[in-house]
Amino acid sequence: MSNNQINFVGWVLFILSALGFIIASIGSFWGMVGSVFFLIACLVFLVPFFRPDK
């Protein structure tokens, strides 16, 4: 596996983790807020994988 593939798999696992945190924090406002921000941050870090190289 190339380094890019390993990085991509790692970020996908982080996203799955964030989704698990969101499910676990149902009923807890601050837990939900933190989990959603974590998910958004993971998605932002995935942007370079989908942007074309210049």
Number of C-alpha atoms within 10 A of each C-alpha: 5 7 8 10 11 11 13 15 12 12 16 15 13 17 19 14 15 21 16 12 18 20 13 13 16 11 10 10 10 11 15 17 13 15 21 16 12 19 19 14 14 18 14 10 11 16 9 9 12 7 8 6 6 3
